[in-house]
């Protein structure tokens, strides 16, 4: 196993962790309550934006990891 393949695998694992954090940030900052037929939306837009940024970074890390693993073959 050469070093570029190990780096690629590490990037993939890190991307999974960052993606998990991003999904949790989006879910935690989106709340909706049904009260007597009325929908009350209480969401934190800046927190959701931060979650989407985490997901974007995760996609970039995943793509880089896959590219690095495939390049080393």
N, C-alpha and C positions, 0 to 999 in steps of 0.2 A: 504494500500500500504506500503510494508516494504522498508527499506532503500536500500537493494541490488537491488530491482527492479528500484528504482529511479536512482541509480548510473548507472545501465545498460542503462536506457533511456538517461541519460546525455552523456554517452559514444557514443551512436548511433548518437545523435545530433552533438556532437563534430566531429565525423568521417565524417558526411556529410559536415560540414564546411571545414574541412581539405582537403577532396576530391575535393571540389569546388575550393579551392585555388590551388591545384595541377593541376587540369585540365586547369585552367586559366594560370598558369605558363608555361605549355607545349604549349598552344596555342599562348601565347605572344612571346615565344622564337622560334617559327617556322614560318618563312615568306618565301613565294615563289612568284616570279614575272615572268610573261610571257612577254617577250619583243621581238617582231618580230619573234615569233616561238621558241625563246631560253628560256629555263627555268633557272632562276637564283635563287639559294637557298641560303638564308642568315639566317642560324639558329645558335643559341647560344647553344652549346652542354652542357655547365655547367648549364645553366638555365633549359634546358630540364631535365637534370639529377636530379636537385633539385625538379622539378615537379614530376618526377617518385618517388622520395623518399617520398614526401608528399602523393602520392597515396598509397604507401606501408604502411605508418603509418595509413592512413585512413582505409585501409583494416583490419589491426591489431586491431584498435580501434572498428571497426564495429563487428568483430568476438568476441572480448571481451565483447562488449555490448550485443550481442545476447546471448552469453553463460551465462552472468550474469542474464539476464531477464529470460531465460529458466530454470536456476538453482533455481531461487527463487520460482518457481511454485510448 
